[in-house]
Amino acid sequence: MEIGEWKIVEIGDVTVIGYVSRINYYGTQIELAVVGRIIKGQMIWGAPTKLLFKEHRLEPIGTLLDDVQDKKTLIDLALMTRDKEWFEELTGGLKNGISWSNN
């Protein structure tokens, strides 16, 4: 597991979506920056909220983001999470006249 990896966690009837933001020294507690929740099939996005989970609870995200959202929403999410690499992947870098801003 690496910082920046996207993961999902089931919490009762809710699926949370986030990226690994910190791994403790022993690798047993993983801090996940949660940016989305799926409740009753409805995707809800929000500002990153950091939560701790045991590593065994985290599952790979697979194609979930591609399956539930359109590309514009994914670009917005990349900007919100300040994920430059993902933003450039989604927009094709500078090909479309879009560039990354550190502001």
FIKEDREN-140988 format. One record per residue: residue number from 0; chain; x, y negated, z of N, C-alpha, C, O in turn. Coordinates in Angstrom, 3 decimals. Each point is the difference from the previous one (the first is absolute). Layout:
+------+-------+----------+----------+----------+----------+----------+----------+----------+----------+----------+----------+----------+----------+
! resi ! chain !     n.xx !     n.yy !     n.zz !    ca.xx !    ca.yy !    ca.zz !     c.xx !     c.yy !     c.zz !     o.xx !     o.yy !     o.zz !
+------+-------+----------+----------+----------+----------+----------+----------+----------+----------+----------+----------+----------+----------+
!  NUM !     A !        X !        Y !        Z !        X !        Y !        Z !        X !        Y !        Z !        X !        Y !        Z !
...
+------+-------+----------+----------+----------+----------+----------+----------+----------+----------+----------+----------+----------+----------+
This chain:
+------+-------+----------+----------+----------+----------+----------+----------+----------+----------+----------+----------+----------+----------+
! resi ! chain !     n.xx !     n.yy !     n.zz !    ca.xx !    ca.yy !    ca.zz !     c.xx !     c.yy !     c.zz !     o.xx !     o.yy !     o.zz !
+------+-------+----------+----------+----------+----------+----------+----------+----------+----------+----------+----------+----------+----------+
!    0 !     A !    0.843 !    1.172 !    0.000 !   -0.843 !   -1.172 !    0.000 !    0.890 !   -1.236 !    0.000 !    1.026 !   -0.044 !    0.678 !
!    1 !     A !   -1.437 !   -0.956 !   -1.449 !    0.793 !   -1.219 !   -0.116 !   -0.872 !   -1.234 !    0.196 !   -1.206 !    0.032 !   -0.243 !
!    2 !     A !    1.825 !   -1.106 !    0.681 !   -0.701 !   -1.271 !    0.131 !   -0.484 !   -0.425 !   -1.385 !    0.734 !    0.099 !   -0.983 !
!    3 !     A !   -1.952 !   -0.564 !    0.922 !   -0.592 !   -0.429 !   -1.264 !   -0.884 !    1.047 !   -0.650 !   -0.764 !   -0.329 !   -0.908 !
!    4 !     A !    0.840 !    1.581 !    1.341 !   -0.841 !    1.053 !   -0.573 !   -1.458 !   -0.238 !    0.361 !   -0.311 !   -0.373 !    1.132 !
!    5 !     A !   -0.580 !    0.586 !   -2.088 !   -1.432 !   -0.134 !    0.224 !   -0.540 !    1.298 !    0.564 !    0.344 !    1.084 !   -0.471 !
!    6 !     A !   -1.207 !   -1.200 !    1.499 !   -0.562 !    1.165 !    0.683 !   -1.470 !   -0.236 !    0.304 !   -0.472 !   -1.137 !   -0.006 !
!    7 !     A !   -0.245 !    2.217 !    0.272 !   -1.366 !   -0.089 !    0.490 !   -0.091 !    0.781 !    1.299 !    0.764 !    0.936 !    0.234 !
!    8 !     A !   -1.718 !   -1.336 !    0.612 !   -0.244 !    0.674 !    1.271 !   -1.510 !    0.079 !    0.196 !   -0.715 !   -0.987 !   -0.174 !
!    9 !     A !    0.247 !    2.169 !    0.537 !   -1.414 !    0.174 !    0.321 !   -0.195 !   -0.305 !    1.482 !    0.672 !    0.579 !    0.854 !
!   10 !     A !   -1.596 !   -1.491 !   -0.556 !   -0.359 !   -0.328 !    1.378 !   -1.514 !    0.148 !    0.089 !   -0.742 !   -0.932 !   -0.311 !
!   11 !     A !    0.298 !    2.087 !    0.731 !   -1.438 !    0.270 !    0.014 !   -0.555 !   -0.052 !   -1.407 !    0.475 !    0.710 !   -0.887 !
!   12 !     A !   -1.488 !   -1.554 !    0.676 !   -0.629 !   -0.139 !   -1.319 !    0.673 !   -1.053 !   -0.869 !   -0.465 !   -0.285 !   -1.104 !
!   13 !     A !    1.550 !   -0.290 !    1.590 !    0.686 !   -1.083 !   -0.706 !    1.346 !    0.494 !   -0.509 !    0.715 !    0.710 !    0.706 !
!   14 !     A !   -0.374 !   -1.086 !   -1.929 !    1.329 !    0.245 !   -0.553 !    0.709 !   -1.336 !   -0.056 !   -0.492 !   -0.943 !   -0.622 !
!   15 !     A !    1.656 !    0.854 !    1.274 !    0.768 !   -1.247 !   -0.076 !    1.133 !    0.184 !   -0.994 !    0.553 !    1.090 !   -0.147 !
!   16 !     A !   -0.219 !   -2.182 !   -0.532 !    1.024 !   -0.017 !   -1.035 !    1.044 !   -1.028 !    0.410 !   -0.337 !   -1.129 !    0.358 !
!   17 !     A !    1.601 !    1.521 !   -0.413 !    1.047 !   -0.943 !    0.353 !    1.356 !    0.474 !   -0.455 !    0.138 !    1.051 !   -0.627 !
!   18 !     A !    0.860 !   -1.843 !    0.955 !    1.368 !    0.367 !   -0.352 !    0.835 !    0.070 !    1.272 !   -0.262 !   -0.714 !    0.968 !
!   19 !     A !    1.263 !    1.578 !   -0.983 !    0.884 !    0.185 !    1.148 !    0.812 !   -1.276 !    0.177 !    0.714 !   -0.425 !   -0.909 !
!   20 !     A !   -0.829 !   -0.181 !    2.085 !    0.740 !   -1.233 !    0.255 !    1.143 !    0.197 !    0.993 !    0.911 !   -0.824 !    0.074 !
!   21 !     A !   -0.961 !    1.930 !    0.698 !    1.089 !    0.269 !    0.946 !   -0.069 !    1.458 !    0.425 !   -1.080 !    0.575 !    0.134 !
!   22 !     A !    2.238 !    0.004 !    0.073 !    0.109 !    1.371 !    0.493 !    0.835 !   -0.062 !    1.265 !    1.088 !   -0.577 !    0.001 !
!   23 !     A !   -1.601 !    1.180 !    1.102 !    0.783 !   -0.090 !    1.230 !    1.241 !    0.889 !   -0.086 !    0.161 !    0.760 !   -0.954 !
!   24 !     A !    0.694 !   -0.858 !    1.935 !    1.298 !    0.676 !   -0.034 !   -0.097 !    1.508 !   -0.178 !    0.852 !    0.603 !   -0.652 !
!   25 !     A !   -1.873 !    0.005 !    1.221 !   -0.115 !    1.457 !   -0.064 !   -0.936 !    0.471 !   -1.104 !   -0.177 !    1.202 !   -0.194 !
!   26 !     A !   -0.416 !   -2.134 !   -0.522 !   -0.868 !    0.350 !   -1.116 !   -1.352 !    0.549 !    0.412 !   -0.740 !    0.509 !   -0.842 !
!   27 !     A !    0.402 !   -0.604 !    2.126 !   -1.263 !    0.560 !    0.455 !   -1.141 !   -1.007 !   -0.079 !   -1.153 !    0.393 !   -0.174 !
!   28 !     A !    1.451 !   -1.666 !    0.298 !   -1.007 !   -1.047 !   -0.094 !    0.286 !   -0.842 !   -1.240 !    1.110 !   -0.494 !   -0.195 !
!   29 !     A !   -2.125 !    0.344 !   -0.627 !    0.129 !   -0.757 !   -1.241 !   -0.933 !   -1.205 !    0.081 !   -1.183 !    0.137 !    0.311 !
!   30 !     A !    1.729 !   -1.314 !   -0.594 !   -0.828 !   -1.201 !   -0.055 !   -0.507 !   -0.157 !   -1.426 !    0.778 !   -0.058 !   -0.952 !
!   31 !     A !   -2.089 !   -0.010 !    0.829 !   -0.633 !   -0.154 !   -1.299 !   -0.653 !   -1.371 !   -0.060 !   -0.774 !   -0.363 !    0.886 !
!   32 !     A !    1.084 !   -0.399 !   -1.927 !   -0.659 !   -1.282 !   -0.227 !   -1.266 !    0.307 !   -0.799 !    0.054 !    0.191 !   -1.215 !
!   33 !     A !   -1.175 !   -0.145 !    1.895 !   -1.274 !    0.373 !   -0.609 !   -0.571 !   -1.207 !   -0.749 !   -0.176 !   -1.075 !    0.574 !
!   34 !     A !   -0.110 !    1.272 !   -1.861 !   -0.527 !   -1.092 !   -0.826 !   -1.387 !    0.298 !   -0.559 !   -0.641 !   -0.873 !   -0.586 !
!   35 !     A !    0.184 !    2.098 !    0.768 !   -1.311 !    0.353 !   -0.519 !   -0.638 !    1.114 !    0.790 !    0.674 !    0.787 !    0.665 !
!   36 !     A !   -1.995 !   -0.737 !   -0.752 !   -0.777 !    1.040 !    0.662 !   -1.091 !    0.459 !   -0.961 !   -0.573 !   -0.800 !   -0.740 !
!   37 !     A !    0.299 !    2.092 !    0.765 !   -1.124 !    0.530 !   -0.756 !   -1.021 !    0.472 !    1.024 !    0.247 !    0.927 !    0.772 !
!   38 !     A !   -1.408 !   -1.593 !   -0.784 !   -1.072 !    0.327 !    0.929 !   -1.241 !    0.302 !   -0.820 !   -0.498 !   -0.860 !   -0.726 !
!   39 !     A !    0.000 !    2.084 !    0.842 !   -1.187 !    0.440 !   -0.755 !    0.167 !   -0.257 !   -1.493 !   -0.932 !   -0.444 !   -0.671 !
!   40 !     A !    2.129 !    0.728 !    0.155 !    0.277 !   -0.151 !   -1.421 !    0.273 !   -1.421 !   -0.454 !    0.272 !   -0.227 !   -1.179 !
!   41 !     A !   -0.339 !   -0.727 !    2.082 !    0.224 !   -1.420 !   -0.329 !    1.421 !   -0.408 !    0.369 !    0.413 !    0.173 !    1.146 !
!   42 !     A !    0.341 !   -0.712 !   -2.104 !    1.355 !   -0.483 !    0.247 !   -0.058 !   -1.400 !    0.574 !   -0.663 !   -0.878 !   -0.553 !
!   43 !     A !    1.362 !    0.668 !    1.669 !    0.058 !   -1.315 !    0.638 !    1.467 !   -0.365 !    0.169 !    0.752 !    0.718 !    0.659 !
!   44 !     A !   -0.346 !   -1.837 !   -1.255 !    1.382 !   -0.467 !    0.091 !    0.105 !   -1.048 !    1.092 !   -0.972 !   -0.689 !    0.309 !
!   45 !     A !    2.153 !    0.571 !    0.271 !    0.227 !   -1.016 !    1.019 !    1.475 !   -0.293 !    0.146 !    0.843 !    0.659 !   -0.608 !
!   46 !     A !   -0.542 !   -1.650 !    1.416 !    1.400 !   -0.328 !    0.279 !    0.645 !    1.180 !    0.728 !   -0.676 !    0.698 !    0.755 !
!   47 !     A !    1.969 !   -0.467 !   -0.969 !    0.663 !    1.127 !    0.656 !   -0.137 !   -0.039 !    1.524 !    0.241 !   -1.024 !    0.640 !
!   48 !     A !   -0.635 !    2.170 !   -0.082 !   -0.096 !    0.199 !    1.444 !    0.877 !    1.187 !    0.344 !   -0.180 !    1.081 !   -0.560 !
!   49 !     A !    1.114 !   -1.257 !    1.459 !    0.954 !    1.063 !    0.304 !   -0.540 !    0.922 !    1.095 !   -0.408 !   -0.444 !    1.073 !
!   50 !     A !    0.420 !    1.751 !   -1.385 !   -0.451 !    1.033 !    0.928 !    1.049 !    1.100 !    0.066 !    0.717 !    0.229 !   -0.973 !
!   51 !     A !   -0.619 !    0.454 !    2.110 !    0.941 !    1.108 !    0.171 !   -0.718 !    1.329 !   -0.157 !   -1.110 !    0.186 !    0.500 !
!   52 !     A !    1.763 !    0.744 !   -1.208 !   -0.536 !    1.345 !   -0.190 !    1.119 !    1.014 !    0.165 !    1.168 !   -0.306 !   -0.238 !
!   53 !     A !   -1.530 !    1.507 !    0.645 !    0.948 !    1.112 !   -0.027 !    0.177 !    0.397 !   -1.461 !   -0.955 !   -0.022 !   -0.777 !
!   54 !     A !    2.169 !    0.382 !    0.411 !    0.317 !    0.269 !   -1.402 !   -0.920 !    1.047 !   -0.625 !   -0.372 !   -0.133 !   -1.166 !
!   55 !     A !   -0.002 !    1.170 !    1.916 !   -0.809 !    1.082 !   -0.572 !   -1.400 !   -0.459 !   -0.436 !   -0.664 !    0.713 !   -0.752 !
!   56 !     A !    0.205 !   -1.879 !    1.203 !   -1.321 !   -0.506 !   -0.385 !    0.008 !   -0.710 !   -1.345 !   -1.053 !   -0.171 !   -0.614 !
!   57 !     A !    2.225 !   -0.245 !    0.149 !    0.111 !   -0.762 !   -1.244 !    0.002 !    0.942 !   -1.198 !    0.711 !    1.005 !   -0.022 !
!   58 !     A !   -1.517 !   -1.352 !   -0.967 !   -0.088 !    0.786 !   -1.231 !    0.436 !   -0.858 !   -1.181 !   -0.159 !   -1.221 !    0.033 !
!   59 !     A !    0.708 !    1.843 !   -1.078 !    0.348 !   -0.770 !   -1.199 !   -1.259 !   -0.630 !   -0.600 !   -1.090 !    0.565 !    0.096 !
!   60 !     A !    1.246 !   -1.712 !   -0.700 !   -1.151 !   -0.708 !   -0.549 !   -0.426 !    0.547 !   -1.361 !   -1.151 !   -0.164 !   -0.404 !
!   61 !     A !    2.069 !    0.810 !   -0.296 !   -0.338 !    0.551 !   -1.312 !   -0.452 !   -1.090 !   -0.948 !    0.640 !   -1.046 !   -0.105 !
!   62 !     A !   -1.744 !    1.291 !   -0.585 !   -0.519 !   -0.955 !   -0.980 !   -1.186 !   -0.800 !    0.553 !   -0.744 !   -0.618 !   -0.761 !
!   63 !     A !    0.572 !    0.633 !    2.080 !   -1.168 !   -0.647 !    0.598 !   -0.161 !   -1.447 !   -0.419 !   -1.103 !   -0.402 !   -0.372 !
!   64 !     A !    2.159 !   -0.394 !    0.417 !   -0.127 !   -1.416 !   -0.373 !   -0.431 !   -0.160 !   -1.448 !   -0.826 !   -0.858 !   -0.310 !
!   65 !     A !    1.371 !    1.666 !   -0.572 !   -0.387 !   -0.069 !   -1.411 !   -1.445 !    0.459 !   -0.193 !   -0.711 !   -0.522 !   -0.858 !
!   66 !     A !    0.282 !    1.498 !    1.655 !   -1.333 !    0.562 !   -0.157 !   -1.103 !   -0.938 !    0.483 !   -1.100 !    0.010 !   -0.553 !
!   67 !     A !    1.378 !   -0.821 !    1.579 !   -1.077 !   -0.780 !    0.615 !   -0.018 !   -1.468 !   -0.387 !   -0.981 !   -0.688 !    0.284 !
!   68 !     A !    2.022 !    0.185 !   -0.918 !    0.033 !   -1.437 !   -0.265 !    0.456 !   -0.292 !   -1.417 !    0.681 !    0.809 !   -0.631 !
!   69 !     A !   -1.063 !   -1.962 !    0.149 !    0.479 !   -0.442 !   -1.298 !    1.379 !   -0.646 !    0.146 !    0.453 !   -0.272 !    1.112 !
!   70 !     A !    0.193 !    0.037 !   -2.221 !    1.377 !   -0.498 !    0.010 !    0.121 !   -1.386 !    0.641 !    0.987 !   -0.269 !    0.684 !
!   71 !     A !   -1.948 !   -0.596 !   -0.887 !    0.050 !   -1.343 !    0.581 !    0.028 !    0.092 !    1.531 !    0.753 !   -0.722 !    0.654 !
!   72 !     A !   -1.563 !    1.598 !   -0.096 !   -0.018 !    0.173 !    1.451 !    1.339 !    0.526 !    0.496 !    0.487 !   -0.432 !    1.045 !
!   73 !     A !    0.114 !    1.365 !   -1.788 !    1.315 !    0.526 !    0.391 !    1.066 !   -1.089 !   -0.052 !    0.885 !   -0.042 !    0.855 !
!   74 !     A !   -0.964 !   -0.845 !   -1.855 !    0.943 !   -1.119 !   -0.090 !   -0.182 !   -0.919 !    1.206 !    0.980 !   -0.436 !    0.604 !
!   75 !     A !   -2.231 !    0.145 !   -0.255 !   -0.271 !   -0.824 !    1.185 !    0.564 !    0.649 !    1.254 !    0.569 !   -0.681 !    0.853 !
!   76 !     A !   -0.725 !    1.998 !   -0.739 !    0.521 !    0.718 !    1.162 !    1.523 !   -0.050 !    0.038 !    0.584 !   -0.171 !    1.070 !
!   77 !     A !    0.062 !    0.317 !   -2.212 !    1.462 !   -0.093 !   -0.054 !    0.468 !   -1.380 !    0.452 !    0.997 !   -0.118 !    0.711 !
!   78 !     A !   -1.713 !   -0.918 !   -1.121 !    0.344 !   -1.360 !    0.436 !   -0.227 !   -0.165 !    1.501 !    0.836 !   -0.580 !    0.693 !
!   79 !     A !   -1.953 !    1.083 !   -0.191 !   -0.331 !   -0.133 !    1.418 !    1.038 !    0.694 !    0.879 !    0.342 !   -0.490 !    1.076 !
!   80 !     A !    0.157 !    1.641 !   -1.545 !    0.978 !    0.760 !    0.785 !    1.443 !   -0.391 !   -0.322 !    0.948 !    0.538 !    0.573 !
!   81 !     A !   -0.802 !   -1.490 !   -1.504 !    1.330 !   -0.488 !   -0.409 !    0.903 !    1.121 !   -0.537 !    1.201 !    0.043 !    0.268 !
!   82 !     A !   -1.822 !    0.853 !   -1.030 !    0.722 !    1.125 !   -0.590 !    0.398 !   -0.375 !   -1.429 !   -0.727 !    0.272 !   -0.955 !
!   83 !     A !    1.894 !   -0.899 !    0.833 !    0.467 !   -0.526 !   -1.287 !    0.135 !    1.096 !   -1.050 !   -0.415 !   -0.179 !   -1.145 !
!   84 !     A !    0.993 !    1.311 !    1.533 !    0.215 !    1.090 !   -0.958 !   -1.326 !    0.522 !   -0.562 !   -0.122 !    0.229 !   -1.203 !
!   85 !     A !   -0.853 !   -0.048 !    2.066 !   -1.312 !    0.489 !   -0.433 !   -0.698 !   -1.045 !   -0.866 !   -0.607 !    0.339 !   -1.016 !
!   86 !     A !    0.691 !   -1.600 !    1.411 !   -0.573 !   -1.099 !   -0.781 !    0.569 !    0.013 !   -1.419 !   -0.749 !   -0.084 !   -0.974 !
!   87 !     A !    2.066 !    0.188 !    0.860 !    0.631 !   -0.008 !   -1.322 !   -0.389 !    1.237 !   -0.810 !   -0.160 !   -0.071 !   -1.218 !
!   88 !     A !    0.011 !    1.206 !    1.908 !   -0.432 !    1.214 !   -0.686 !   -1.419 !   -0.176 !   -0.561 !   -0.283 !    0.390 !   -1.133 !
!   89 !     A !   -0.590 !   -0.977 !    1.938 !   -1.393 !   -0.199 !   -0.421 !   -0.147 !   -1.028 !   -1.114 !   -0.852 !    0.150 !   -0.876 !
!   90 !     A !    1.671 !   -1.185 !    0.904 !   -0.139 !   -1.082 !   -0.981 !    0.919 !    0.152 !   -1.200 !   -0.096 !   -0.778 !   -0.949 !
!   91 !     A !    0.973 !    1.750 !    0.969 !    0.951 !    0.147 !   -1.088 !    1.104 !   -1.033 !    0.071 !    0.565 !   -0.395 !   -1.020 !
!   92 !     A !   -0.256 !   -0.050 !    2.256 !    1.065 !   -0.987 !    0.192 !   -0.364 !   -1.327 !   -0.613 !   -1.109 !   -0.499 !    0.193 !
!   93 !     A !    2.030 !   -0.071 !   -0.928 !   -0.215 !   -1.321 !   -0.592 !   -0.618 !    0.069 !   -1.388 !   -0.219 !   -1.036 !   -0.627 !
!   94 !     A !   -0.067 !    2.239 !    0.137 !   -0.535 !    0.148 !   -1.347 !   -1.290 !   -0.783 !   -0.202 !   -0.260 !   -0.514 !   -1.088 !
!   95 !     A !   -0.544 !    0.429 !    2.144 !   -1.287 !   -0.667 !   -0.123 !    0.039 !   -1.444 !    0.468 !   -1.051 !   -0.626 !    0.146 !
!   96 !     A !    2.252 !    0.075 !    0.096 !    0.102 !   -1.353 !    0.457 !   -0.307 !   -0.176 !    1.468 !   -0.195 !   -1.124 !    0.462 !
!   97 !     A !    0.150 !    2.227 !    0.287 !   -0.256 !   -0.046 !    1.443 !    1.310 !    0.214 !    0.707 !    0.766 !    0.891 !   -0.369 !
!   98 !     A !   -0.491 !   -1.691 !    1.380 !    1.238 !    0.187 !    0.742 !   -0.266 !    0.009 !    1.491 !   -1.028 !   -0.490 !    0.468 !
!   99 !     A !    1.950 !    1.041 !    0.255 !   -0.074 !    0.106 !    1.445 !    0.416 !   -1.316 !    0.625 !    0.976 !   -0.614 !   -0.431 !
!  100 !     A !   -1.704 !    0.179 !    1.435 !    0.342 !   -1.216 !    0.726 !    0.198 !    0.345 !    1.456 !   -0.793 !    0.753 !    0.565 !
!  101 !     A !    1.830 !   -1.284 !    0.061 !    0.250 !    0.257 !    1.414 !   -0.804 !   -0.914 !    0.896 !    0.137 !    0.073 !    1.221 !
!  102 !     A !   -0.966 !   -0.925 !   -1.776 !   -0.808 !   -0.943 !    0.801 !   -1.158 !    0.691 !    0.656 !   -0.780 !   -0.639 !    0.707 !
+------+-------+----------+----------+----------+----------+----------+----------+----------+----------+----------+----------+----------+----------+
